[in-house]
């Protein structure tokens, strides 16, 4: 029979459990990392206050969130 210390055994199993959880977390995150891209048609530039902003609505005229002026593509 193998004689093991109780605290050593508990510590060993906790380290193995933490290592397995860390391994699963690291390799499950690889599939979730996505390349975020923004279509240039959603980037607007205000001609009055020179503020660059994003408007995801497909419109020909947009209102600047900073100064409230109307901008045309």
ZABA-878064 format. One record per atom (N, C-alpha, C): residue number from 0; residue in one letter; chain; x, y, z. Coordinates in Angstrom, 3 decimals, m for minus. Example, Ala and Ser with C-alpha at 12.3 -4.5 7.8 and 13.67 -1.06 7.14 Angstrom:
<pts>
(pt 0, a, A, (13.190, m5.690, 7.800)) (pt 0, a, A, (12.300, m4.500, 7.800)) (pt 0, a, A, (13.200, m3.300, 7.800)) (pt 1, s, A, (12.850, m2.250, 7.080)) (pt 1, s, A, (13.670, m1.060, 7.140)) (pt 1, s, A, (12.900, 0.030, 7.870)) 
</pts>
This chain:
<pts>
(pt 0, x, A, (0.842, m1.177, 0.000)) (pt 0, x, A, (0.000, 0.000, 0.000)) (pt 0, x, A, (0.886, 1.239, 0.000)) (pt 1, x, A, (0.460, 2.246, m0.743)) (pt 1, x, A, (1.218, 3.493, m0.845)) (pt 1, x, A, (0.768, 4.412, 0.283)) (pt 2, x, A, (1.707, 4.935, 0.994)) (pt 2, x, A, (1.422, 5.826, 2.107)) (pt 2, x, A, (1.543, 7.274, 1.624)) (pt 3, x, A, (0.422, 8.033, 1.595)) (pt 3, x, A, (0.404, 9.415, 1.122)) (pt 3, x, A, (m0.076, 10.339, 2.231)) (pt 4, x, A, (0.509, 11.512, 2.229)) (pt 4, x, A, (0.076, 12.550, 3.157)) (pt 4, x, A, (m1.262, 13.114, 2.661)) (pt 5, x, A, (m2.205, 13.357, 3.552)) (pt 5, x, A, (m3.537, 13.850, 3.186)) (pt 5, x, A, (m3.451, 15.212, 2.498)) (pt 6, x, A, (m2.674, 16.151, 3.032)) (pt 6, x, A, (m2.578, 17.502, 2.474)) (pt 6, x, A, (m1.871, 17.498, 1.117)) (pt 7, x, A, (m0.888, 16.642, 0.954)) (pt 7, x, A, (m0.217, 16.512, m0.333)) (pt 7, x, A, (m1.188, 15.999, m1.398)) (pt 8, x, A, (m1.998, 15.024, m1.046)) (pt 8, x, A, (m2.952, 14.446, m1.986)) (pt 8, x, A, (m4.004, 15.470, m2.401)) (pt 9, x, A, (m4.541, 16.201, m1.437)) (pt 9, x, A, (m5.536, 17.232, m1.750)) (pt 9, x, A, (m4.911, 18.321, m2.610)) (pt 10, x, A, (m3.700, 18.748, m2.286)) (pt 10, x, A, (m3.009, 19.769, m3.077)) (pt 10, x, A, (m2.743, 19.304, m4.498)) (pt 11, x, A, (m2.336, 18.053, m4.634)) (pt 11, x, A, (m2.062, 17.504, m5.963)) (pt 11, x, A, (m3.333, 17.488, m6.814)) (pt 12, x, A, (m4.428, 17.015, m6.275)) (pt 12, x, A, (m5.673, 16.957, m7.033)) (pt 12, x, A, (m6.218, 18.357, m7.354)) (pt 13, x, A, (m6.022, 19.306, m6.472)) (pt 13, x, A, (m6.439, 20.685, m6.772)) (pt 13, x, A, (m5.606, 21.274, m7.900)) (pt 14, x, A, (m4.302, 21.009, m7.901)) (pt 14, x, A, (m3.442, 21.509, m8.983)) (pt 14, x, A, (m3.820, 20.889, m10.323)) (pt 15, x, A, (m4.118, 19.610, m10.324)) (pt 15, x, A, (m4.535, 18.942, m11.563)) (pt 15, x, A, (m5.864, 19.501, m12.043)) (pt 16, x, A, (m6.799, 19.731, m11.142)) (pt 16, x, A, (m8.103, 20.289, m11.511)) (pt 16, x, A, (m7.959, 21.693, m12.080)) (pt 17, x, A, (m7.147, 22.529, m11.447)) (pt 17, x, A, (m6.929, 23.896, m11.939)) (pt 17, x, A, (m6.252, 23.873, m13.301)) (pt 18, x, A, (m5.307, 22.976, m13.499)) (pt 18, x, A, (m4.626, 22.865, m14.794)) (pt 18, x, A, (m5.602, 22.439, m15.888)) (pt 19, x, A, (m6.496, 21.522, m15.597)) (pt 19, x, A, (m7.478, 21.091, m16.593)) (pt 19, x, A, (m8.451, 22.216, m16.932)) (pt 20, x, A, (m8.884, 22.963, m15.944)) (pt 20, x, A, (m9.794, 24.085, m16.196)) (pt 20, x, A, (m9.098, 25.160, m17.023)) (pt 21, x, A, (m7.852, 25.474, m16.699)) (pt 21, x, A, (m7.093, 26.465, m17.454)) (pt 21, x, A, (m6.873, 26.011, m18.894)) (pt 22, x, A, (m6.552, 24.756, m19.084)) (pt 22, x, A, (m6.363, 24.197, m20.422)) (pt 22, x, A, (m7.651, 24.308, m21.240)) (pt 23, x, A, (m8.761, 23.937, m20.643)) (pt 23, x, A, (m10.048, 24.012, m21.348)) (pt 23, x, A, (m10.420, 25.455, m21.668)) (pt 24, x, A, (m10.131, 26.370, m20.773)) (pt 24, x, A, (m10.469, 27.783, m20.989)) (pt 24, x, A, (m9.636, 28.376, m22.115)) (pt 25, x, A, (m8.353, 28.077, m22.149)) (pt 25, x, A, (m7.474, 28.637, m23.179)) (pt 25, x, A, (m7.866, 28.127, m24.558)) (pt 26, x, A, (m8.108, 26.828, m24.691)) (pt 26, x, A, (m8.413, 26.287, m26.008)) (pt 26, x, A, (m9.851, 26.513, m26.442)) (pt 27, x, A, (m10.744, 26.839, m25.544)) (pt 27, x, A, (m12.105, 27.174, m25.960)) (pt 27, x, A, (m12.197, 28.626, m26.415)) (pt 28, x, A, (m11.262, 29.478, m25.998)) (pt 28, x, A, (m11.270, 30.880, m26.401)) (pt 28, x, A, (m10.778, 31.075, m27.831)) (pt 29, x, A, (m10.013, 30.150, m28.374)) (pt 29, x, A, (m9.479, 30.313, m29.727)) (pt 29, x, A, (m10.583, 30.413, m30.763)) (pt 30, x, A, (m11.644, 29.682, m30.603)) (pt 30, x, A, (m12.738, 29.722, m31.555)) (pt 30, x, A, (m13.582, 30.975, m31.434)) (pt 31, x, A, (m13.523, 31.636, m30.298)) (pt 31, x, A, (m14.356, 32.813, m30.083)) (pt 31, x, A, (m13.695, 34.109, m30.539)) (pt 32, x, A, (m12.390, 34.103, m30.735)) (pt 32, x, A, (m11.705, 35.311, m31.195)) (pt 32, x, A, (m12.037, 35.522, m32.670)) (pt 33, x, A, (m12.714, 36.599, m32.942)) (pt 33, x, A, (m13.112, 36.893, m34.304)) (pt 33, x, A, (m12.446, 38.192, m34.751)) (pt 34, x, A, (m12.218, 38.275, m36.032)) (pt 34, x, A, (m11.638, 39.482, m36.592)) (pt 34, x, A, (m12.765, 40.495, m36.814)) (pt 35, x, A, (m12.720, 41.567, m36.076)) (pt 35, x, A, (m13.750, 42.589, m36.207)) (pt 35, x, A, (m13.341, 43.581, m37.289)) (pt 36, x, A, (m14.174, 43.724, m38.277)) (pt 36, x, A, (m13.913, 44.677, m39.351)) (pt 36, x, A, (m15.116, 45.592, m39.483)) (pt 37, x, A, (m14.863, 46.767, m39.954)) (pt 37, x, A, (m15.912, 47.762, m40.138)) (pt 37, x, A, (m15.909, 48.188, m41.592)) (pt 38, x, A, (m17.067, 48.149, m42.187)) (pt 38, x, A, (m17.203, 48.548, m43.573)) (pt 38, x, A, (m16.977, 50.057, m43.679)) (pt 39, x, A, (m16.170, 50.503, m44.627)) (pt 39, x, A, (m15.899, 51.952, m44.757)) (pt 39, x, A, (m17.128, 52.807, m45.037)) (pt 40, x, A, (m18.212, 52.200, m45.506)) (pt 40, x, A, (m19.408, 53.008, m45.781)) (pt 40, x, A, (m20.104, 53.464, m44.490)) (pt 41, x, A, (m19.758, 52.869, m43.344)) (pt 41, x, A, (m20.348, 53.275, m42.073)) (pt 41, x, A, (m19.519, 54.332, m41.343)) (pt 42, x, A, (m18.353, 54.671, m41.844)) (pt 42, x, A, (m17.505, 55.692, m41.221)) (pt 42, x, A, (m17.842, 57.040, m41.855)) (pt 43, x, A, (m18.220, 57.977, m41.015)) (pt 43, x, A, (m18.621, 59.301, m41.472)) (pt 43, x, A, (m17.635, 60.342, m40.948)) (pt 44, x, A, (m17.479, 61.423, m41.695)) (pt 44, x, A, (m16.599, 62.529, m41.330)) (pt 44, x, A, (m17.398, 63.820, m41.407)) (pt 45, x, A, (m17.474, 64.526, m40.284)) (pt 45, x, A, (m18.233, 65.778, m40.246)) (pt 45, x, A, (m17.414, 66.888, m40.898)) (pt 46, x, A, (m18.045, 67.599, m41.814)) (pt 46, x, A, (m17.349, 68.680, m42.515)) (pt 46, x, A, (m17.301, 69.966, m41.686)) (pt 47, x, A, (m18.089, 70.085, m40.632)) (pt 47, x, A, (m18.112, 71.289, m39.804)) (pt 47, x, A, (m17.112, 71.189, m38.650)) (pt 48, x, A, (m17.236, 70.153, m37.822)) (pt 48, x, A, (m16.387, 70.041, m36.626)) (pt 48, x, A, (m15.246, 69.034, m36.787)) (pt 49, x, A, (m15.092, 68.441, m37.964)) (pt 49, x, A, (m14.052, 67.455, m38.300)) (pt 49, x, A, (m14.063, 66.240, m37.375)) (pt 50, x, A, (m15.228, 65.862, m36.901)) (pt 50, x, A, (m15.367, 64.691, m36.032)) (pt 50, x, A, (m15.620, 63.466, m36.899)) (pt 51, x, A, (m14.894, 62.377, m36.630)) (pt 51, x, A, (m15.108, 61.116, m37.322)) (pt 51, x, A, (m15.977, 60.237, m36.437)) (pt 52, x, A, (m17.058, 59.704, m36.990)) (pt 52, x, A, (m17.982, 58.892, m36.206)) (pt 52, x, A, (m18.516, 57.755, m37.042)) (pt 53, x, A, (m19.202, 56.825, m36.379)) (pt 53, x, A, (m19.742, 55.641, m37.034)) (pt 53, x, A, (m21.263, 55.706, m36.993)) (pt 54, x, A, (m21.871, 55.512, m38.143)) (pt 54, x, A, (m23.320, 55.441, m38.261)) (pt 54, x, A, (m23.635, 54.199, m39.073)) (pt 55, x, A, (m24.225, 53.194, m38.438)) (pt 55, x, A, (m24.446, 51.916, m39.115)) (pt 55, x, A, (m25.719, 51.872, m39.950)) (pt 56, x, A, (m26.494, 52.908, m39.922)) (pt 56, x, A, (m27.679, 52.940, m40.784)) (pt 56, x, A, (m27.247, 53.288, m42.203)) (pt 57, x, A, (m27.872, 52.633, m43.147)) (pt 57, x, A, (m27.517, 52.904, m44.539)) (pt 57, x, A, (m28.343, 54.078, m45.050)) (pt 58, x, A, (m27.830, 55.268, m44.812)) (pt 58, x, A, (m28.501, 56.491, m45.224)) (pt 58, x, A, (m27.535, 57.323, m46.060)) (pt 59, x, A, (m28.094, 58.258, m46.819)) (pt 59, x, A, (m27.223, 59.155, m47.586)) (pt 59, x, A, (m26.880, 60.397, m46.795)) (pt 60, x, A, (m27.687, 60.722, m45.780)) (pt 60, x, A, (m27.439, 61.882, m44.926)) (pt 60, x, A, (m27.411, 61.414, m43.474)) (pt 61, x, A, (m26.428, 61.923, m42.725)) (pt 61, x, A, (m26.270, 61.541, m41.328)) (pt 61, x, A, (m26.109, 62.796, m40.481)) (pt 62, x, A, (m26.506, 62.691, m39.211)) (pt 62, x, A, (m26.373, 63.808, m38.279)) (pt 62, x, A, (m25.153, 63.557, m37.396)) (pt 63, x, A, (m24.295, 64.556, m37.295)) (pt 63, x, A, (m23.092, 64.444, m36.478)) (pt 63, x, A, (m23.485, 64.411, m34.998)) (pt 64, x, A, (m22.971, 63.449, m34.217)) (pt 64, x, A, (m23.331, 63.383, m32.797)) (pt 64, x, A, (m22.705, 64.492, m31.963)) (pt 65, x, A, (m21.653, 65.131, m32.450)) (pt 65, x, A, (m20.987, 66.180, m31.681)) (pt 65, x, A, (m21.629, 67.551, m31.896)) (pt 66, x, A, (m21.785, 67.952, m33.155)) (pt 66, x, A, (m22.278, 69.315, m33.388)) (pt 66, x, A, (m23.700, 69.365, m33.939)) (pt 67, x, A, (m24.247, 68.225, m34.367)) (pt 67, x, A, (m25.621, 68.184, m34.833)) (pt 67, x, A, (m25.812, 68.597, m36.279)) (pt 68, x, A, (m24.748, 68.822, m37.016)) (pt 68, x, A, (m24.883, 69.213, m38.413)) (pt 68, x, A, (m25.155, 68.001, m39.290)) (pt 69, x, A, (m25.731, 68.256, m40.452)) (pt 69, x, A, (m26.044, 67.192, m41.396)) (pt 69, x, A, (m24.866, 66.990, m42.332)) (pt 70, x, A, (m24.549, 65.719, m42.573)) (pt 70, x, A, (m23.439, 65.378, m43.463)) (pt 70, x, A, (m23.924, 64.453, m44.549)) (pt 71, x, A, (m23.353, 64.618, m45.731)) (pt 71, x, A, (m23.730, 63.819, m46.882)) (pt 71, x, A, (m22.494, 63.031, m47.329)) (pt 72, x, A, (m22.719, 61.789, m47.726)) (pt 72, x, A, (m21.621, 60.952, m48.223)) (pt 72, x, A, (m21.143, 61.436, m49.556)) 
</pts>
